[in-house]
Amino acid sequence: MLEEKIKTFAALADETRLRIINLLIEGELSVQDIVYSLDQSQPRVSRHLRILDESGLITRIKEGGWVFCKLNNDKSNKHLLDYLLKDKTKQNSKQKDFQRLYDLQKSRLNAANDFFFKQYKEQYYVDPLNQFSNVALDNQLYQIITENVHTPMSNFFDMGTGSGKMLSLFSSLAKNCVGVDNNHTVIKMAKSKLTQANRNNCKIIFGDITQTEGMEIYGKADLIIYHQVLHYFDKPQDLIKAAKNLLNKEGYILIVDYLKHQNEFLRTNFSHRRLGFDENQINDYFQKSNIELVDKIKGVSFKQPNVSQLIVMAWLGKKNYE
Ligand SMILES: C[S@@+](CC[C@H](N)C(=O)[O-])C[C@H]1O[C@@H](n2cnc3c(N)ncnc32)[C@H](O)[C@@H]1O
């Protein structure tokens, strides 16, 4: 016990390691992002990360060719981290670290937008794996929604709606539906598709799904879906936090995405940031936003030539009454 404490305090007795803890307060980060934010060499940062990991303050998680780090904010560390996190002093180094991180994330967001813009402009629907239309999956999604969410819903939001597939499938279950996307080309496609199909209860709006404050004018949602969207974001928990504020008292959030996989080419060629998710991760994201995992589908698997197996999962969370 005493030995553990000595290890923890020794790990914290270093400026760089405190800066890393500060960065991780905002959520998990990849090693590359920490390296960039601290403006230090990779080997140096990796050494500090190893010390923090060995002290139990952080966990390193390997995901394909990348490693992500997150704070272990469990019982044994909670008081100590709470104490550190309360430190609101705007030290110079801390501000600079966050500024570099912010700039990096912004440039990445622009790169992702360019990617989608090009894909949609060329009428090529994102990555080849997303072209699938799978009735078995659609049926499982329909079932998980109707078995849990009270229908007809008042409001249903589809974040990163793309061509509006989720709205086409589920708009009959709600009085009002809102699809959000930040790509004008795809918004046009989705609008014309939904108009042709007489989905008059659907609105498609231009917006950034990481900043949902302005969306309150559409009311609170009974259900928010992220269908094949989360893997484009370094910090998916930010999207879940943003969604939570839009949910009504006991609203639901449905994440449809790949189960953890090994297809690194989806990062290099198709702008993915995360190689899928497992249930622990989703649980962790949910818990941080006071959402409880209430149901999931059993998963639908896709086999493509030269691609290691991909399984699509859906996890349904319910906001805890606050
Ligand atoms: C792979 S597509 C999925 C589309 C749709 N959900 C589906 O499964 O059919 C991802 C969508 O997320 C949108 N997107 C990515 N980043 C976004 C952001 N920050 N704000 C709003 N939309 C975003 C892209 O424009 C794209 O249409």
Ligand as a Chemical Component Dictionary entry (heavy atoms), coordinates in Angstrom:
data_LIG
# 
_chem_comp.id                   LIG 
_chem_comp.type                 NON-POLYMER 
_chem_comp.pdbx_formal_charge   0 
_chem_comp.three_letter_code    LIG 
# 
loop_
_chem_comp_atom.comp_id 
_chem_comp_atom.atom_id 
_chem_comp_atom.alt_atom_id 
_chem_comp_atom.type_symbol 
_chem_comp_atom.charge 
_chem_comp_atom.model_Cartn_x 
_chem_comp_atom.model_Cartn_y 
_chem_comp_atom.model_Cartn_z 
_chem_comp_atom.pdbx_ordinal 
LIG C1  C1  C 0  -19.821 7.416  -42.936 1  
LIG S1  S1  S 1  -20.892 8.744  -43.019 2  
LIG C2  C2  C 0  -22.296 8.029  -42.202 3  
LIG C3  C3  C 0  -23.575 8.609  -42.702 4  
LIG C4  C4  C 0  -24.851 8.028  -42.095 5  
LIG N1  N1  N 0  -24.900 8.133  -40.670 6  
LIG C5  C5  C 0  -25.033 6.594  -42.543 7  
LIG O1  O1  O 0  -24.559 5.705  -41.858 8  
LIG O2  O2  O -1 -25.596 6.361  -43.589 9  
LIG C6  C6  C 0  -20.323 9.913  -41.802 10 
LIG C7  C7  C 0  -21.024 11.244 -41.908 11 
LIG O3  O3  O 0  -20.625 12.074 -40.801 12 
LIG C8  C8  C 0  -20.517 13.404 -41.270 13 
LIG N2  N2  N 0  -19.652 14.154 -40.361 14 
LIG C9  C9  C 0  -18.344 13.943 -40.090 15 
LIG N3  N3  N 0  -17.897 14.839 -39.199 16 
LIG C10 C10 C 0  -18.946 15.642 -38.891 17 
LIG C11 C11 C 0  -19.124 16.749 -38.014 18 
LIG N4  N4  N 0  -18.108 17.224 -37.259 19 
LIG N5  N5  N 0  -20.336 17.337 -37.952 20 
LIG C12 C12 C 0  -21.377 16.874 -38.695 21 
LIG N6  N6  N 0  -21.271 15.820 -39.531 22 
LIG C13 C13 C 0  -20.074 15.204 -39.624 23 
LIG C14 C14 C 0  -19.924 13.274 -42.668 24 
LIG O4  O4  O 0  -20.168 14.395 -43.478 25 
LIG C15 C15 C 0  -20.657 12.017 -43.157 26 
LIG O5  O5  O 0  -21.829 12.354 -43.853 27 
# 
loop_
_chem_comp_bond.comp_id 
_chem_comp_bond.atom_id_1 
_chem_comp_bond.atom_id_2 
_chem_comp_bond.value_order 
_chem_comp_bond.pdbx_ordinal 
LIG C1  S1  SING 1  
LIG S1  C2  SING 2  
LIG S1  C6  SING 3  
LIG C2  C3  SING 4  
LIG C3  C4  SING 5  
LIG C4  N1  SING 6  
LIG C4  C5  SING 7  
LIG C5  O1  DOUB 8  
LIG C5  O2  SING 9  
LIG C6  C7  SING 10 
LIG C7  O3  SING 11 
LIG C7  C15 SING 12 
LIG O3  C8  SING 13 
LIG C8  N2  SING 14 
LIG C8  C14 SING 15 
LIG N2  C9  SING 16 
LIG N2  C13 SING 17 
LIG C9  N3  DOUB 18 
LIG N3  C10 SING 19 
LIG C10 C11 SING 20 
LIG C10 C13 DOUB 21 
LIG C11 N4  SING 22 
LIG C11 N5  DOUB 23 
LIG N5  C12 SING 24 
LIG C12 N6  DOUB 25 
LIG N6  C13 SING 26 
LIG C14 O4  SING 27 
LIG C14 C15 SING 28 
LIG C15 O5  SING 29 
# 
